Amino acid sequence: MFFRLIIMAMIANKKTIILNLIVEDFCMQQLLHGMENIGFTTLHENNLYKIVAGLMELDPEEIPDSWLNTYYSYYEKACNVKYYDRKDLFILANRCLKELIIINIFSV
């Protein structure tokens, strides 16, 4: 029983880490999108999605296209959320993670 609780806590902690990384990634996308809208060219290469994939036990260099397409589709949604609204971004990140988990399960 004790070990089961430890494992459940580790899994919950990992999910929290992943969600927070996704939220930070969405914030970065909002910033880059805003900069491009006012005429700045951004050369920033964002690799947070690779960290998220790695935490989800995917090889960051061989991420399935369906996973990437889903993740990137949430970038667009994040740009439609009020700038840096962490509550709404967290809700969006949670939806994104649920979809990514489903894709992860069926791509094995």
N, CA, C and O atoms as a GROMACS GRO file, in nm:
protein
  432
    1MET      N    1   0.082  -0.120   0.000
    1MET     CA    2   0.000   0.000   0.000
    1MET      C    3   0.086   0.126   0.000
    1MET      O    4   0.061   0.220  -0.075
    2PHE      N    5   0.189   0.128   0.085
    2PHE     CA    6   0.277   0.243   0.094
    2PHE      C    7   0.347   0.270  -0.038
    2PHE      O    8   0.356   0.385  -0.081
    3PHE      N    9   0.396   0.164  -0.102
    3PHE     CA   10   0.466   0.181  -0.230
    3PHE      C   11   0.372   0.229  -0.339
    3PHE      O   12   0.411   0.306  -0.427
    4ARG      N   13   0.249   0.183  -0.334
    4ARG     CA   14   0.149   0.229  -0.430
    4ARG      C   15   0.127   0.379  -0.416
    4ARG      O   16   0.114   0.450  -0.516
    5LEU      N   17   0.122   0.428  -0.293
    5LEU     CA   18   0.105   0.571  -0.268
    5LEU      C   19   0.224   0.650  -0.320
    5LEU      O   20   0.208   0.759  -0.376
    6ILE      N   21   0.343   0.597  -0.301
    6ILE     CA   22   0.463   0.665  -0.351
    6ILE      C   23   0.460   0.673  -0.502
    6ILE      O   24   0.489   0.778  -0.560
    7ILE      N   25   0.426   0.562  -0.567
    7ILE     CA   26   0.419   0.560  -0.714
    7ILE      C   27   0.313   0.657  -0.763
    7ILE      O   28   0.335   0.729  -0.860
    8MET      N   29   0.197   0.659  -0.697
    8MET     CA   30   0.090   0.752  -0.738
    8MET      C   31   0.135   0.897  -0.721
    8MET      O   32   0.104   0.981  -0.804
    9ALA      N   33   0.209   0.926  -0.614
    9ALA     CA   34   0.259   1.062  -0.592
    9ALA      C   35   0.361   1.099  -0.699
    9ALA      O   36   0.362   1.213  -0.746
   10MET      N   37   0.446   1.005  -0.738
   10MET     CA   38   0.545   1.031  -0.842
   10MET      C   39   0.477   1.060  -0.975
   10MET      O   40   0.518   1.151  -1.047
   11ILE      N   41   0.375   0.982  -1.008
   11ILE     CA   42   0.302   1.003  -1.133
   11ILE      C   43   0.232   1.138  -1.131
   11ILE      O   44   0.236   1.211  -1.230
   12ALA      N   45   0.169   1.172  -1.019
   12ALA     CA   46   0.100   1.301  -1.008
   12ALA      C   47   0.199   1.416  -1.021
   12ALA      O   48   0.170   1.517  -1.085
   13ASN      N   49   0.315   1.401  -0.960
   13ASN     CA   50   0.418   1.504  -0.967
   13ASN      C   51   0.468   1.520  -1.110
   13ASN      O   52   0.489   1.632  -1.156
   14LYS      N   53   0.485   1.410  -1.181
   14LYS     CA   54   0.531   1.415  -1.320
   14LYS      C   55   0.428   1.487  -1.407
   14LYS      O   56   0.464   1.567  -1.493
   15LYS      N   57   0.301   1.459  -1.384
   15LYS     CA   58   0.195   1.525  -1.460
   15LYS      C   59   0.198   1.676  -1.434
   15LYS      O   60   0.182   1.755  -1.526
   16THR      N   61   0.217   1.715  -1.308
   16THR     CA   62   0.224   1.857  -1.274
   16THR      C   63   0.341   1.924  -1.344
   16THR      O   64   0.327   2.036  -1.395
   17ILE      N   65   0.454   1.857  -1.348
   17ILE     CA   66   0.572   1.911  -1.417
   17ILE      C   67   0.543   1.930  -1.565
   17ILE      O   68   0.573   2.034  -1.623
   18ILE      N   69   0.483   1.828  -1.627
   18ILE     CA   70   0.450   1.835  -1.770
   18ILE      C   71   0.352   1.949  -1.796
   18ILE      O   72   0.372   2.027  -1.890
   19LEU      N   73   0.248   1.959  -1.716
   19LEU     CA   74   0.150   2.066  -1.735
   19LEU      C   75   0.214   2.204  -1.723
   19LEU      O   76   0.185   2.293  -1.802
   20ASN      N   77   0.300   2.221  -1.624
   20ASN     CA   78   0.366   2.351  -1.608
   20ASN      C   79   0.459   2.382  -1.724
   20ASN      O   80   0.470   2.498  -1.765
   21LEU      N   81   0.527   2.282  -1.777
   21LEU     CA   82   0.611   2.304  -1.895
   21LEU      C   83   0.527   2.345  -2.016
   21LEU      O   84   0.566   2.435  -2.091
   22ILE      N   85   0.414   2.280  -2.033
   22ILE     CA   86   0.326   2.316  -2.145
   22ILE      C   87   0.275   2.459  -2.129
   22ILE      O   88   0.272   2.535  -2.226
   23VAL      N   89   0.236   2.497  -2.007
   23VAL     CA   90   0.190   2.635  -1.983
   23VAL      C   91   0.301   2.734  -2.016
   23VAL      O   92   0.275   2.836  -2.081
   24GLU      N   93   0.423   2.706  -1.972
   24GLU     CA   94   0.536   2.795  -2.002
   24GLU      C   95   0.560   2.804  -2.152
   24GLU      O   96   0.590   2.911  -2.205
   25ASP      N   97   0.546   2.692  -2.220
   25ASP     CA   98   0.563   2.691  -2.366
   25ASP      C   99   0.455   2.776  -2.432
   25ASP      O  100   0.484   2.851  -2.525
   26PHE      N  101   0.331   2.765  -2.384
   26PHE     CA  102   0.223   2.846  -2.438
   26PHE      C  103   0.248   2.995  -2.415
   26PHE      O  104   0.222   3.078  -2.502
   27CYS      N  105   0.300   3.030  -2.296
   27CYS     CA  106   0.333   3.170  -2.266
   27CYS      C  107   0.439   3.221  -2.364
   27CYS      O  108   0.431   3.333  -2.413
   28MET      N  109   0.538   3.137  -2.391
   28MET     CA  110   0.644   3.175  -2.485
   28MET      C  111   0.585   3.196  -2.625
   28MET      O  112   0.624   3.290  -2.694
   29GLN      N  113   0.493   3.110  -2.665
   29GLN     CA  114   0.430   3.125  -2.795
   29GLN      C  115   0.350   3.254  -2.804
   29GLN      O  116   0.350   3.321  -2.907
   30GLN      N  117   0.281   3.288  -2.695
   30GLN     CA  118   0.208   3.415  -2.692
   30GLN      C  119   0.303   3.533  -2.711
   30GLN      O  120   0.275   3.626  -2.787
   31LEU      N  121   0.415   3.528  -2.642
   31LEU     CA  122   0.514   3.635  -2.653
   31LEU      C  123   0.568   3.645  -2.795
   31LEU      O  124   0.575   3.754  -2.852
   32LEU      N  125   0.608   3.531  -2.853
   32LEU     CA  126   0.663   3.532  -2.989
   32LEU      C  127   0.560   3.579  -3.090
   32LEU      O  128   0.591   3.656  -3.181
   33HIS      N  129   0.436   3.534  -3.073
   33HIS     CA  130   0.327   3.575  -3.163
   33HIS      C  131   0.304   3.725  -3.154
   33HIS      O  132   0.286   3.792  -3.255
   34GLY      N  133   0.305   3.778  -3.030
   34GLY     CA  134   0.287   3.922  -3.012
   34GLY      C  135   0.400   4.002  -3.075
   34GLY      O  136   0.377   4.108  -3.134
   35MET      N  137   0.523   3.952  -3.061
   35MET     CA  138   0.638   4.022  -3.121
   35MET      C  139   0.628   4.024  -3.273
   35MET      O  140   0.658   4.125  -3.337
   36GLU      N  141   0.585   3.911  -3.330
   36GLU     CA  142   0.571   3.904  -3.476
   36GLU      C  143   0.459   3.998  -3.523
   36GLU      O  144   0.469   4.057  -3.631
   37ASN      N  145   0.353   4.010  -3.443
   37ASN     CA  146   0.242   4.098  -3.480
   37ASN      C  147   0.281   4.245  -3.485
   37ASN      O  148   0.217   4.323  -3.556
   38ILE      N  149   0.384   4.284  -3.411
   38ILE     CA  150   0.425   4.424  -3.415
   38ILE      C  151   0.550   4.444  -3.501
   38ILE      O  152   0.613   4.549  -3.497
   39GLY      N  153   0.584   4.340  -3.579
   39GLY     CA  154   0.688   4.357  -3.679
   39GLY      C  155   0.825   4.302  -3.647
   39GLY      O  156   0.917   4.315  -3.728
   40PHE      N  157   0.841   4.241  -3.530
   40PHE     CA  158   0.972   4.183  -3.499
   40PHE      C  159   0.984   4.044  -3.560
   40PHE      O  160   0.887   3.970  -3.568
   41THR      N  161   1.103   4.012  -3.603
   41THR     CA  162   1.131   3.878  -3.653
   41THR      C  163   1.193   3.799  -3.538
   41THR      O  164   1.289   3.844  -3.475
   42THR      N  165   1.139   3.682  -3.513
   42THR     CA  166   1.191   3.601  -3.403
   42THR      C  167   1.270   3.484  -3.461
   42THR      O  168   1.228   3.417  -3.555
   43LEU      N  169   1.384   3.462  -3.403
   43LEU     CA  170   1.469   3.350  -3.444
   43LEU      C  171   1.476   3.245  -3.334
   43LEU      O  172   1.559   3.155  -3.338
   44HIS      N  173   1.388   3.257  -3.238
   44HIS     CA  174   1.388   3.166  -3.124
   44HIS      C  175   1.343   3.027  -3.167
   44HIS      O  176   1.238   3.012  -3.230
   45GLU      N  177   1.421   2.927  -3.133
   45GLU     CA  178   1.381   2.789  -3.158
   45GLU      C  179   1.339   2.727  -3.026
   45GLU      O  180   1.420   2.709  -2.936
   46ASN      N  181   1.213   2.697  -3.017
   46ASN     CA  182   1.158   2.646  -2.893
   46ASN      C  183   1.169   2.494  -2.890
   46ASN      O  184   1.124   2.426  -2.983
   47ASN      N  185   1.228   2.440  -2.784
   47ASN     CA  186   1.243   2.295  -2.772
   47ASN      C  187   1.174   2.239  -2.649
   47ASN      O  188   1.199   2.124  -2.611
   48LEU      N  189   1.086   2.318  -2.586
   48LEU     CA  190   1.017   2.266  -2.468
   48LEU      C  191   0.932   2.144  -2.502
   48LEU      O  192   0.916   2.054  -2.419
   49TYR      N  193   0.879   2.140  -2.623
   49TYR     CA  194   0.797   2.024  -2.661
   49TYR      C  195   0.879   1.896  -2.656
   49TYR      O  196   0.824   1.789  -2.630
   50LYS      N  197   1.009   1.904  -2.681
   50LYS     CA  198   1.094   1.785  -2.674
   50LYS      C  199   1.109   1.736  -2.530
   50LYS      O  200   1.115   1.616  -2.504
   51ILE      N  201   1.115   1.831  -2.438
   51ILE     CA  202   1.122   1.794  -2.297
   51ILE      C  203   0.992   1.728  -2.254
   51ILE      O  204   0.992   1.626  -2.184
   52VAL      N  205   0.879   1.786  -2.298
   52VAL     CA  206   0.748   1.728  -2.268
   52VAL      C  207   0.740   1.586  -2.324
   52VAL      O  208   0.696   1.494  -2.256
   53ALA      N  209   0.782   1.570  -2.448
   53ALA     CA  210   0.780   1.437  -2.511
   53ALA      C  211   0.867   1.339  -2.433
   53ALA      O  212   0.828   1.225  -2.410
   54GLY      N  213   0.985   1.383  -2.393
   54GLY     CA  214   1.074   1.297  -2.316
   54GLY      C  215   1.014   1.255  -2.184
   54GLY      O  216   1.026   1.139  -2.144
   55LEU      N  217   0.948   1.349  -2.116
   55LEU     CA  218   0.882   1.315  -1.989
   55LEU      C  219   0.765   1.219  -2.011
   55LEU      O  220   0.726   1.145  -1.921
   56MET      N  221   0.710   1.221  -2.132
   56MET     CA  222   0.602   1.127  -2.165
   56MET      C  223   0.659   0.997  -2.222
   56MET      O  224   0.586   0.914  -2.275
   57GLU      N  225   0.790   0.982  -2.209
   57GLU     CA  226   0.862   0.861  -2.249
   57GLU      C  227   0.861   0.837  -2.399
   57GLU      O  228   0.857   0.723  -2.445
   58LEU      N  229   0.864   0.945  -2.475
   58LEU     CA  230   0.883   0.939  -2.619
   58LEU      C  231   1.027   0.977  -2.648
   58LEU      O  232   1.088   1.054  -2.573
   59ASP      N  233   1.081   0.925  -2.756
   59ASP     CA  234   1.214   0.967  -2.798
   59ASP      C  235   1.200   1.107  -2.857
   59ASP      O  236   1.132   1.124  -2.958
   60PRO      N  237   1.264   1.208  -2.797
   60PRO     CA  238   1.249   1.346  -2.845
   60PRO      C  239   1.293   1.367  -2.990
   60PRO      O  240   1.255   1.466  -3.052
   61GLU      N  241   1.372   1.275  -3.044
   61GLU     CA  242   1.416   1.288  -3.183
   61GLU      C  243   1.326   1.212  -3.280
   61GLU      O  244   1.344   1.223  -3.401
   62GLU      N  245   1.232   1.135  -3.229
   62GLU     CA  246   1.141   1.057  -3.314
   62GLU      C  247   0.997   1.070  -3.267
   62GLU      O  248   0.928   0.970  -3.246
   63ILE      N  249   0.952   1.193  -3.251
   63ILE     CA  250   0.815   1.219  -3.205
   63ILE      C  251   0.719   1.196  -3.321
   63ILE      O  252   0.741   1.248  -3.430
   64PRO      N  253   0.612   1.118  -3.299
   64PRO     CA  254   0.515   1.094  -3.407
   64PRO      C  255   0.452   1.224  -3.458
   64PRO      O  256   0.429   1.317  -3.381
   65ASP      N  257   0.426   1.229  -3.586
   65ASP     CA  258   0.366   1.348  -3.647
   65ASP      C  259   0.232   1.383  -3.583
   65ASP      O  260   0.202   1.501  -3.563
   66SER      N  261   0.152   1.282  -3.550
   66SER     CA  262   0.021   1.309  -3.489
   66SER      C  263   0.037   1.379  -3.354
   66SER      O  264  -0.044   1.465  -3.319
   67TRP      N  265   0.141   1.342  -3.280
   67TRP     CA  266   0.169   1.405  -3.151
   67TRP      C  267   0.210   1.551  -3.173
   67TRP      O  268   0.158   1.641  -3.108
   68LEU      N  269   0.303   1.573  -3.266
   68LEU     CA  270   0.349   1.709  -3.295
   68LEU      C  271   0.237   1.797  -3.348
   68LEU      O  272   0.223   1.912  -3.306
   69ASN      N  273   0.156   1.744  -3.438
   69ASN     CA  274   0.046   1.822  -3.496
   69ASN      C  275  -0.053   1.864  -3.388
   69ASN      O  276  -0.102   1.977  -3.388
   70THR      N  277  -0.081   1.774  -3.295
   70THR     CA  278  -0.172   1.806  -3.185
   70THR      C  279  -0.111   1.914  -3.097
   70THR      O  280  -0.177   2.011  -3.062
   71TYR      N  281   0.016   1.895  -3.061
   71TYR     CA  282   0.084   1.992  -2.974
   71TYR      C  283   0.087   2.129  -3.040
   71TYR      O  284   0.055   2.230  -2.976
   72TYR      N  285   0.124   2.134  -3.168
   72TYR     CA  286   0.132   2.261  -3.238
   72TYR      C  287  -0.005   2.327  -3.255
   72TYR      O  288  -0.015   2.449  -3.256
   73SER      N  289  -0.110   2.246  -3.268
   73SER     CA  290  -0.244   2.304  -3.282
   73SER      C  291  -0.283   2.382  -3.156
   73SER      O  292  -0.361   2.477  -3.162
   74TYR      N  293  -0.228   2.341  -3.043
   74TYR     CA  294  -0.257   2.413  -2.919
   74TYR      C  295  -0.180   2.544  -2.909
   74TYR      O  296  -0.218   2.632  -2.832
   75TYR      N  297  -0.072   2.558  -2.985
   75TYR     CA  298  -0.003   2.687  -2.991
   75TYR      C  299  -0.099   2.794  -3.042
   75TYR      O  300  -0.106   2.903  -2.986
   76GLU      N  301  -0.171   2.761  -3.148
   76GLU     CA  302  -0.267   2.856  -3.206
   76GLU      C  303  -0.375   2.891  -3.104
   76GLU      O  304  -0.413   3.007  -3.090
   77LYS      N  305  -0.425   2.790  -3.035
   77LYS     CA  306  -0.528   2.814  -2.934
   77LYS      C  307  -0.475   2.900  -2.822
   77LYS      O  308  -0.546   2.988  -2.772
   78ALA      N  309  -0.350   2.878  -2.782
   78ALA     CA  310  -0.290   2.956  -2.675
   78ALA      C  311  -0.278   3.103  -2.713
   78ALA      O  312  -0.291   3.192  -2.629
   79CYS      N  313  -0.254   3.129  -2.841
   79CYS     CA  314  -0.241   3.268  -2.887
   79CYS      C  315  -0.374   3.341  -2.886
   79CYS      O  316  -0.377   3.464  -2.893
   80ASN      N  317  -0.484   3.266  -2.876
   80ASN     CA  318  -0.616   3.328  -2.868
   80ASN      C  319  -0.662   3.350  -2.724
   80ASN      O  320  -0.768   3.408  -2.700
   81VAL      N  321  -0.582   3.304  -2.628
   81VAL     CA  322  -0.612   3.324  -2.487
   81VAL      C  323  -0.555   3.460  -2.446
   81VAL      O  324  -0.451   3.501  -2.496
   82LYS      N  325  -0.622   3.528  -2.354
   82LYS     CA  326  -0.572   3.656  -2.304
   82LYS      C  327  -0.427   3.639  -2.262
   82LYS      O  328  -0.390   3.540  -2.198
   83TYR      N  329  -0.344   3.736  -2.297
   83TYR     CA  330  -0.201   3.726  -2.274
   83TYR      C  331  -0.169   3.690  -2.129
   83TYR      O  332  -0.211   3.758  -2.035
   84TYR      N  333  -0.096   3.585  -2.116
   84TYR     CA  334  -0.042   3.538  -1.988
   84TYR      C  335  -0.150   3.507  -1.886
   84TYR      O  336  -0.125   3.520  -1.766
   85ASP      N  337  -0.267   3.466  -1.929
   85ASP     CA  338  -0.375   3.424  -1.839
   85ASP      C  339  -0.346   3.280  -1.798
   85ASP      O  340  -0.389   3.186  -1.866
   86ARG      N  341  -0.274   3.263  -1.689
   86ARG     CA  342  -0.225   3.131  -1.651
   86ARG      C  343  -0.339   3.032  -1.620
   86ARG      O  344  -0.324   2.913  -1.645
   87LYS      N  345  -0.449   3.080  -1.569
   87LYS     CA  346  -0.560   2.990  -1.538
   87LYS      C  347  -0.614   2.928  -1.667
   87LYS      O  348  -0.629   2.806  -1.676
   88ASP      N  349  -0.642   3.012  -1.766
   88ASP     CA  350  -0.694   2.960  -1.893
   88ASP      C  351  -0.588   2.880  -1.969
   88ASP      O  352  -0.620   2.781  -2.035
   89LEU      N  353  -0.462   2.922  -1.958
   89LEU     CA  354  -0.355   2.846  -2.022
   89LEU      C  355  -0.339   2.709  -1.958
   89LEU      O  356  -0.309   2.611  -2.026
   90PHE      N  357  -0.358   2.701  -1.826
   90PHE     CA  358  -0.350   2.572  -1.757
   90PHE      C  359  -0.463   2.480  -1.802
   90PHE      O  360  -0.441   2.360  -1.823
   91ILE      N  361  -0.583   2.535  -1.818
   91ILE     CA  362  -0.696   2.455  -1.868
   91ILE      C  363  -0.665   2.404  -2.009
   91ILE      O  364  -0.690   2.287  -2.040
   92LEU      N  365  -0.610   2.491  -2.093
   92LEU     CA  366  -0.573   2.453  -2.229
   92LEU      C  367  -0.463   2.347  -2.228
   92LEU      O  368  -0.467   2.252  -2.306
   93ALA      N  369  -0.365   2.364  -2.141
   93ALA     CA  370  -0.256   2.266  -2.130
   93ALA      C  371  -0.308   2.131  -2.086
   93ALA      O  372  -0.260   2.027  -2.132
   94ASN      N  373  -0.405   2.131  -1.997
   94ASN     CA  374  -0.465   2.006  -1.950
   94ASN      C  375  -0.535   1.933  -2.065
   94ASN      O  376  -0.522   1.811  -2.078
   95ARG      N  377  -0.608   2.007  -2.147
   95ARG     CA  378  -0.674   1.947  -2.264
   95ARG      C  379  -0.570   1.890  -2.360
   95ARG      O  380  -0.584   1.779  -2.412
   96CYS      N  381  -0.466   1.968  -2.383
   96CYS     CA  382  -0.359   1.926  -2.472
   96CYS      C  383  -0.296   1.797  -2.422
   96CYS      O  384  -0.277   1.702  -2.498
   97LEU      N  385  -0.264   1.793  -2.293
   97LEU     CA  386  -0.201   1.674  -2.235
   97LEU      C  387  -0.289   1.552  -2.248
   97LEU      O  388  -0.240   1.442  -2.277
   98LYS      N  389  -0.419   1.568  -2.226
   98LYS     CA  390  -0.511   1.454  -2.240
   98LYS      C  391  -0.507   1.398  -2.382
   98LYS      O  392  -0.504   1.276  -2.401
   99GLU      N  393  -0.506   1.486  -2.481
   99GLU     CA  394  -0.498   1.440  -2.620
   99GLU      C  395  -0.365   1.372  -2.649
   99GLU      O  396  -0.359   1.270  -2.717
  100LEU      N  397  -0.257   1.430  -2.595
  100LEU     CA  398  -0.124   1.372  -2.618
  100LEU      C  399  -0.112   1.234  -2.555
  100LEU      O  400  -0.047   1.145  -2.610
  101ILE      N  401  -0.173   1.216  -2.438
  101ILE     CA  402  -0.171   1.084  -2.372
  101ILE      C  403  -0.242   0.981  -2.457
  101ILE      O  404  -0.194   0.869  -2.472
  102ILE      N  405  -0.356   1.018  -2.514
  102ILE     CA  406  -0.431   0.926  -2.601
  102ILE      C  407  -0.348   0.889  -2.722
  102ILE      O  408  -0.341   0.772  -2.760
  103ILE      N  409  -0.285   0.988  -2.785
  103ILE     CA  410  -0.200   0.962  -2.900
  103ILE      C  411  -0.084   0.873  -2.860
  103ILE      O  412  -0.046   0.782  -2.934
  104ASN      N  413  -0.026   0.899  -2.743
  104ASN     CA  414   0.087   0.821  -2.693
  104ASN      C  415   0.047   0.674  -2.674
  104ASN      O  416   0.124   0.584  -2.707
  105ILE      N  417  -0.072   0.651  -2.622
  105ILE     CA  418  -0.119   0.514  -2.598
  105ILE      C  419  -0.137   0.439  -2.730
  105ILE      O  420  -0.099   0.323  -2.742
  106PHE      N  421  -0.194   0.505  -2.829
  106PHE     CA  422  -0.226   0.437  -2.954
  106PHE      C  423  -0.112   0.435  -3.055
  106PHE      O  424  -0.123   0.368  -3.158
  107SER      N  425  -0.003   0.507  -3.028
  107SER     CA  426   0.108   0.506  -3.123
  107SER      C  427   0.215   0.404  -3.088
  107SER      O  428   0.317   0.394  -3.155
  108VAL      N  429   0.191   0.328  -2.982
  108VAL     CA  430   0.288   0.225  -2.939
  108VAL      C  431   0.275   0.103  -3.025
  108VAL      O  432   0.348   0.006  -3.005
   0.00000   0.00000   0.00000
